[in-house]
Amino acid sequence: MLAAAIARNGDETAIQRLFADITNENRAGWQRSATLRGIEIATGALGGGGGRGGRGAAAANDTGPGGRGAPEGDRAYPLPGGDQNSAVFFGANPPPAPTTIKLSGEPALVSFAARDRTERAAGVTRVLARVEWPGEAGGARAVAPLTTQEQQRFDSGRAIYAADCSGCHQTDGRGLPGLAPALANSALVLAPATVTARILLSGKEGAVGLMPPIGGKLTDDEVAAVLTYIRREWGNAASPVDAATAQAIRALSATRTRPWTDEELARIGDGAVR
């Protein structure tokens, strides 16, 4: 794949051009996604960073949901490009080792990531975790491991998810066609926690099914736990959520009587949209 070869070569001008291609809305969506996939492959962003519960990348022989060794080689969340088996996708070679791209200036992907709400959002986040530039604030770096308290919250969230969410979104986070969207690599799951919390508390309507509001039967601690779980499972690498955040969003959404829409969620900034 050309994009992968360019990214591995390390030429900054060419790499910045690739990033610009991804953000160029005049290009076809499939072309932008293909370029992003190539960079993910080249940097090892697909196989490194993130991981279950923030404990690191899944091992190459992981047999859990989404792992390389899942039953019959089928991945719970497939590798970009449509190939399910690493042997097919990478040939006889293993996935590339994680590689850091060093740039002299901030990549165009940073501002793009702040506004992107497409299926590419998760890939952009993974790539930015492999990029360094002078003056970088660190917000795009690889996510920090969960603390002991956050890990306990994650574990509690797993049980809540199994009881209340897995029937639709499935244990592997892939969802059900026409009923529930996938949570693995979901732009809304990886969005700011204030967005994800609103969906859980008030529900969401969209092209794929209707998410009912379930926050009413959960405490703030339980909301924080299940959100932490889905934001750090299946390769997701978003920030954990605490009970204070859940409580604040519950208060902001107290008078809301209808599910959120994609358009409303895209406009949420500092909580002005309720």
NUZA-349936 format. One record per atom (N, C-alpha, C): z, y, x. Coordinates in steps of 0.1 Angstrom, whole numbers, padded with zeros to 4 digits, always signed. Example, Ala and Ser with C-alpha at 12.3 -4.5 7.8 and 13.67 -1.06 7.14 Angstrom:
+0078-0057+0132+0078-0045+0123+0078-0033+0132+0071-0022+0128+0071-0011+0137+0079+0000+0129
This chain:
+0000-0012+0008+0000+0000+0000+0000+0012+0009-0009+0022+0007-0011+0033+0015+0001+0042+0016+0008+0045+0005+0019+0053+0005+0030+0047+0014+0032+0034+0013+0042+0027+0021+0039+0029+0036+0026+0027+0040+0022+0028+0054+0025+0043+0059+0022+0053+0051+0024+0067+0055+0039+0070+0057+0047+0065+0047+0061+0067+0048+0067+0061+0060+0063+0049+0064+0068+0042+0075+0063+0048+0088+0052+0055+0088+0047+0061+0100+0055+0073+0105+0062+0080+0095+0071+0090+0099+0065+0104+0100+0052+0106+0098+0046+0119+0099+0051+0128+0088+0058+0139+0091+0064+0147+0081+0055+0154+0072+0044+0159+0077+0034+0166+0068+0028+0156+0058+0025+0144+0062+0020+0134+0053+0030+0130+0043+0043+0128+0047+0053+0124+0038+0056+0135+0028+0056+0147+0032+0059+0158+0023+0047+0159+0012+0035+0155+0017+0024+0155+0008+0025+0144-0003+0031+0133+0002+0034+0122-0008+0044+0127-0018+0054+0133-0014+0065+0138-0023+0058+0148-0033+0049+0157-0028+0043+0166-0036+0034+0159-0047+0028+0148-0043+0020+0141-0052+0028+0135-0064+0040+0131-0060+0049+0125-0071+0053+0136-0081+0055+0148-0076+0059+0159-0085+0048+0166-0092+0035+0163-0088+0023+0169-0094+0020+0164-0108+0023+0172-0118+0021+0168-0132+0006+0167-0136-0003+0172-0127-0017+0171-0130-0023+0157-0126-0015+0149-0118-0019+0136-0115-0015+0126-0126-0023+0115-0127-0020+0105-0137-0006+0099-0134+0001+0095-0144+0014+0090-0143+0014+0077-0134+0005+0069-0136+0005+0056-0128+0003+0059-0114-0005+0069-0110-0007+0073-0096+0006+0078-0090+0013+0086-0098+0026+0091-0093+0036+0080-0091+0036+0071-0100+0046+0060-0099+0042+0051-0088+0029+0048-0085+0025+0040-0074+0029+0046-0061+0027+0059-0060+0031+0066-0047+0046+0064-0045+0054+0066-0055+0069+0065-0054+0072+0051-0051+0066+0041-0057+0069+0027-0053+0066+0024-0039+0055+0029-0034+0052+0027-0020+0063+0032-0010+0068+0044-0014+0079+0050-0005+0092+0042-0007+0095+0037-0019+0106+0029-0021+0106+0016-0012+0094+0010-0012+0092-0002-0004+0094+0001+0011+0087+0012+0016+0087+0015+0030+0101+0018+0035+0110+0025+0027+0123+0029+0031+0134+0018+0029+0130+0007+0022+0140-0003+0018+0148+0001+0007+0144+0012-0001+0152+0017-0012+0154+0007-0023+0144-0002-0024+0145-0013-0035+0155-0023-0032+0158-0026-0019+0167-0037-0016+0180-0032-0010+0181-0020-0007+0193-0015+0000+0200-0004-0009+0212+0000-0005+0219+0010-0012+0223+0006-0026+0232+0012-0032+0236+0008-0046+0242-0005-0045+0243-0012-0057+0248-0025-0057+0259-0027-0068+0263-0039-0070+0272-0041-0081+0286-0035-0078+0290-0026-0087+0303-0020-0086+0304-0011-0073+0293-0007-0067+0294+0002-0056+0298-0005-0043+0297-0019-0043+0302-0026-0031+0291-0029-0021+0279-0022-0023+0268-0024-0014+0257-0031-0020+0246-0032-0013+0234-0038-0018+0236-0053-0020+0229-0058-0030+0229-0072-0033+0223-0080-0022+0229-0091-0018+0223-0099-0007+0210-0105-0011+0202-0108-0001+0189-0114-0004+0189-0127-0012+0201-0134-0011+0201-0146-0018+0210-0145-0031+0212-0132-0036+0220-0130-0048+0214-0138-0059+0222-0145-0066+0217-0153-0078+0222-0146-0091+0228-0135-0090+0233-0128-0102+0221-0121-0109+0224-0115-0121+0213-0108-0128+0206-0098-0119+0193-0099-0118+0185-0090-0110+0184-0094-0096+0191-0104-0091+0191-0108-0077+0178-0115-0073+0176-0115-0060+0164-0122-0055+0163-0136-0058+0175-0142-0060+0175-0157-0062+0178-0160-0076+0175-0152-0086+0178-0154-0100+0170-0167-0104+0174-0173-0115+0167-0186-0119+0152-0185-0119+0146-0195-0113+0132-0196-0112+0125-0184-0105+0133-0176-0097+0128-0165-0091+0126-0153-0099+0130-0153-0112+0127-0142-0121+0138-0132-0119+0134-0119-0117+0144-0109-0115+0147-0102-0129+0160-0099-0130+0164-0092-0143+0158-0079-0144+0156-0072-0133+0149-0059-0133+0138-0061-0122+0125-0063-0126+0115-0066-0117+0112-0056-0106+0107-0061-0095+0103-0052-0084+0091-0043-0089+0090-0031-0085+0078-0023-0089+0065-0030-0085+0055-0029-0093+0043-0035-0090+0040-0047-0099+0051-0052-0106+0049-0063-0115+0052-0077-0110+0053-0078-0096+0056-0091-0091+0070-0095-0091+0074-0106-0096+0088-0110-0098+0094-0116-0086+0086-0122-0078+0091-0130-0066+0089-0123-0053+0099-0122-0045+0098-0115-0032+0087-0122-0024+0086-0135-0025+0076-0142-0017+0062-0137-0020+0060-0134-0033+0046-0129-0037+0045-0115-0034+0055-0107-0036+0054-0092-0034+0053-0089-0019+0061-0096-0011+0062-0092+0003+0054-0103+0012+0048-0113+0006+0042-0123+0014+0052-0131+0021+0050-0134+0033+0059-0143+0041+0070-0135+0047+0070-0121+0046+0079-0113+0052+0090-0109+0043+0103-0106+0048+0113-0102+0039+0111-0087+0036+0118-0081+0026+0117-0067+0023+0121-0059+0036+0115-0047+0037+0118-0039+0049+0133-0035+0050+0138-0034+0062+0151-0029+0064+0152-0015+0059+0164-0010+0055+0166+0004+0051+0162+0013+0062+0154+0023+0059+0149+0033+0068+0152+0047+0063+0156+0056+0072+0159+0070+0069+0147+0079+0073+0142+0087+0063+0132+0096+0066+0138+0110+0070+0135+0115+0082+0141+0127+0086+0131+0138+0085+0134+0149+0078+0125+0160+0076+0131+0173+0081+0123+0183+0084+0127+0196+0089+0131+0205+0078+0128+0202+0065+0131+0210+0054+0133+0202+0041+0139+0209+0031+0142+0202+0019+0129+0197+0012+0129+0184+0008+0117+0179+0001+0116+0184-0013+0103+0184-0018+0101+0189-0032+0107+0180-0042+0111+0168-0038+0117+0158-0047+0131+0163-0052+0137+0172-0045+0151+0176-0048+0151+0183-0061+0142+0194-0062+0142+0202-0075+0136+0193-0086+0126+0185-0082+0120+0176-0092+0130+0167-0099+0139+0161-0090+0149+0152-0095+0159+0158-0105+0161+0171-0103+0170+0178-0112+0165+0180-0126+0152+0179-0128+0146+0181-0141+0139+0169-0147+0136+0159-0138+0128+0147-0143+0136+0139-0153+0130+0135-0163+0136+0126-0173+0127+0114-0176+0118+0111-0167+0109+0100-0169+0114+0087-0163+0106+0077-0164+0110+0064-0158+0111+0064-0143+0105+0075-0137+0105+0076-0123+0118+0081-0117+0127+0086-0126+0139+0093-0121+0148+0084-0112+0150+0072-0116+0158+0063-0108+0152+0060-0094+0139+0059-0093+0132+0057-0081+0133+0069-0072+0132+0081-0078+0133+0093-0070+0148+0094-0064+0158+0091-0072+0171+0091-0067+0173+0081-0055+0167+0069-0057+0169+0060-0046+0162+0065-0033+0150+0071-0034+0143+0076-0023+0151+0087-0016+0156+0096-0024+0164+0108-0018+0176+0103-0010+0181+0091-0014+0192+0086-0007+0188+0081+0007+0175+0081+0010+0170+0076+0023+0164+0088+0031+0166+0101+0026+0160+0112+0032+0171+0121+0038+0169+0127+0050+0178+0136+0056+0170+0149+0059+0177+0161+0058+0171+0173+0063+0182+0183+0066+0179+0193+0075+0189+0202+0079+0196+0210+0067+0209+0211+0067+0215+0218+0057+0217+0211+0044+0213+0198+0044+0215+0190+0032+0229+0189+0028+0232+0192+0015+0245+0192+0010+0252+0179+0009+0243+0168+0009+0249+0155+0008+0248+0149-0006+0244+0157-0016+0243+0152-0030+0233+0140-0032+0223+0140-0023+0213+0129-0024+0216+0117-0015+0227+0117-0008+0230+0106+0001+0234+0094-0007+0235+0083+0000+0238+0070-0006+0252+0072-0013+0253+0066-0024+0265+0068-0032+0277+0061-0025+0289+0068-0026+0301+0063-0020+0306+0051-0028+0313+0041-0021+0319+0030-0027+0329+0035-0037+0331+0027-0048+0342+0030-0057+0355+0029-0051+0364+0038-0055+0378+0037-0051+0385+0025-0058+0397+0021-0054+0404+0010-0061+0405+0013-0076+0409+0025-0079+0410+0028-0094+0397+0028-0101+0386+0033-0095+0373+0033-0101+0368+0018-0102+0371+0010-0092+0367-0004-0093+0374-0011-0105+0387-0008-0107+0394-0014-0118+0388-0009-0131+0383+0003-0132+0377+0009-0144+0363+0002-0146+0356-0001-0135+0343-0008-0136+0346-0022-0141+0356-0029-0136+0358-0043-0141+0362-0043-0156+0370-0033-0160+0374-0032-0174+0361-0029-0183+0353-0021-0177+0340-0017-0184+0331-0029-0186+0331-0038-0177+0323-0050-0178+0327-0058-0190+0340-0060-0193+0345-0067-0205+0341-0060-0217+0342-0047-0218+0339-0039-0229+0324-0040-0232+0316-0039-0222+0302-0040-0223+0298-0054-0229+0304-0065-0224+0301-0078-0229+0304-0079-0243+0315-0073-0248+0319-0074-0262+0311-0065-0271+0308-0053-0267+0302-0043-0276+0288-0039-0274+0282-0042-0262+0269-0037-0258+0259-0047-0255+0263-0058-0249+0254-0068-0244+0245-0075-0255+0249-0074-0267+0241-0080-0278+0228-0074-0279+0227-0061-0277+0214-0053-0277+0208-0051-0263+0217-0046-0254+0211-0043-0241+0211-0054-0232+0217-0066-0236+0217-0078-0228+0226-0078-0216+0230-0089-0211+0239-0090-0200+0233-0085-0187+0220-0086-0186+0213-0082-0174+0208-0068-0175+0211-0061-0186+0207-0047-0187+0192-0044-0190+0185-0055-0193+0171-0053-0196+0167-0049-0210+0177-0049-0219+0175-0045-0233+0166-0055-0240+0162-0051-0252+0153-0060-0261+0142-0051-0266+0129-0056-0264+0118-0049-0268+0118-0044-0282+0116-0032-0285+0116-0027-0298+0130-0025-0305+0140-0029-0298+0154-0028-0304+0163-0019-0295+0164-0022-0282+0173-0015-0273+0166-0013-0260+0166-0001-0254+0160+0001-0241+0168-0005-0230+0162-0007-0218+0169-0012-0206+0178-0001-0201+0189-0006-0196+0199+0003-0189+0197+0003-0174+0192-0008-0169+0189-0008-0155+0178+0002-0151+0181+0011-0142+0172+0021-0137+0169+0031-0148+0177+0032-0158+0175+0042-0169+0178+0056-0165+0168+0065-0168+0170+0079-0165+0183+0085-0172+0185+0081-0184+0196+0086-0192+0210+0080-0187+0210+0068-0182+0222+0062-0176+0225+0069-0163+0215+0072-0156+0216+0079-0143+0218+0094-0144+0217+0099-0155+0218+0114-0158+0233+0118-0155+0236+0131-0156+0250+0135-0155+0258+0128-0165+0270+0125-0162+0279+0117-0170+0281+0124-0184+0280+0137-0184+0282+0144-0197+0271+0141-0207+0259+0137-0201+0248+0133-0210+0250+0119-0215+0253+0110-0206+0255+0096-0210+0267+0094-0219+0277+0102-0217+0289+0101-0226+0285+0106-0240+0277+0116-0241+0273+0120-0255+0266+0109-0263+0257+0102-0256+0250+0091-0262+0259+0080-0268+0269+0077-0259+0279+0066-0263+0287+0071-0275+0291+0084-0275+0300+0089-0285+0293+0092-0298+0281+0097-0298+0274+0102-0310+0261+0094-0313+0257+0085-0304+0245+0078-0307+0232+0085-0302+0221+0078-0303+0208+0084-0299+0197+0078-0307+0187+0086-0311+0175+0081-0318+0164+0084-0308+0154+0075-0309+0142+0076-0300+0132+0066-0303+0122+0065-0294+0111+0056-0296+0115+0041-0296+0126+0038-0290+0130+0023-0290+0144+0022-0297+0143+0019-0309+0156+0016-0317+0165+0028-0319+0176+0026-0325+0186+0036-0327+0199+0031-0321+0204+0040-0312+0217+0037-0306+0228+0042-0315+0237+0033-0321+0247+0038-0330+0259+0044-0322+0266+0053-0328+0278+0059-0321+0289+0049-0321+0294+0045-0310+0304+0035-0309+0317+0041-0302+0316+0054-0298+0328+0059-0291+0340+0061-0300+0338+0061-0314+0349+0062-0323+0359+0051-0322+0354+0039-0318+0363+0028-0318+0369+0025-0304+0365+0034-0294+0370+0033-0281+0379+0044-0277+0389+0042-0269+0397+0052-0263+0389+0059-0252+0395+0071-0248+0388+0078-0237+0388+0069-0224+0398+0062-0222+0398+0053-0210+0388+0042-0211+0386+0037-0223+0376+0027-0225+0361+0032-0224+0359+0044-0229+0346+0051-0228+0343+0053-0213+0353+0058-0205+0351+0060-0191+0348+0047-0184+0355+0036-0188+0353+0023-0182+0339+0018-0184+0334+0018-0196+0321+0012-0199+0310+0020-0193+0312+0034-0193+0302+0042-0187+0302+0040-0172+0313+0039-0166+0313+0036-0151+0306+0023-0148+0308+0013-0157+0302+0000-0155+0287+0001-0155+0281+0007-0166+0267+0007-0167+0260+0016-0157+0268+0026-0152+0262+0035-0142+0263+0029-0128+0270+0018-0126+0270+0012-0113+0267-0003-0113+0261-0008-0124+0257-0022-0124+0241-0023-0124+0236-0035-0121+0221-0037-0121+0214-0028-0111+0221-0024-0100+0214-0016-0090+0215-0001-0093+0221+0003-0105+0223+0017-0107+0233+0023-0097+0232+0035-0094+0240+0041-0084+0245+0055-0088+0248+0057-0101+0253+0070-0105+0268+0071-0103+0273+0083-0105+0288+0085-0103+0296+0078-0114+0308+0074-0110+0317+0068-0120+0322+0079-0130+0328+0075-0141+0333+0085-0151+0348+0083-0153+0355+0094-0155+0369+0093-0157+0372+0097-0171+0385+0094-0175+0389+0096-0189+0389+0111-0193+0391+0120-0183+0391+0134-0186+0377+0139-0191+0367+0133-0184+0353+0136-0188+0350+0131-0202+0354+0119-0205+0352+0113-0218+0359+0122-0229+0372+0126-0226+0379+0134-0235+0373+0147-0238+0368+0154-0228+0361+0167-0229+0349+0166-0237+0340+0156-0235+0328+0154-0243+0331+0150-0257+0341+0142-0259+0345+0139-0273+0349+0152-0281+0356+0161-0274+0360+0173-0281+0348+0182-0284+0339+0183-0274+0327+0190-0277+0318+0185-0288+0318+0172-0289+0310+0165-0299+0317+0162-0312+0329+0167-0314+0337+0163-0326+0330+0166-0339+0323+0177-0340+0317+0181-0352+0302+0176-0354+0298+0168-0344+0284+0163-0345+0283+0151-0355+0273+0152-0363+0272+0141-0374+0259+0133-0373+0251+0136-0363+0238+0129-0362+0236+0125-0347+0227+0114-0345+0225+0110-0331+0217+0121-0323+0218+0120-0310+0211+0129-0301+0196+0124-0301+0188+0134-0298+0174+0131-0295+0171+0133-0280+0160+0128-0275+0156+0130-0261+0155+0145-0258+0149+0152-0268+0147+0167-0265+0160+0174-0264+0170+0171-0272+0183+0177-0271+0190+0174-0258+0189+0161-0255+0196+0157-0242+0190+0164-0230+0177+0166-0230+0170+0173-0219+0174+0187-0217+0179+0193-0228+0183+0207-0228+0198+0209-0224+0205+0199-0223+0220+0200-0220+0222+0204-0205+0229+0215-0204+0232+0220-0190+0247+0220-0188+0254+0230-0192+0268+0231-0190+0276+0228-0203+0270+0222-0212+0277+0218-0225+0274+0227-0236+0264+0236-0234+0261+0246-0245+0255+0239-0257+0248+0228-0255+0243+0220-0266+0253+0210-0271+0256+0211-0284+0267+0202-0289+0262+0194-0300
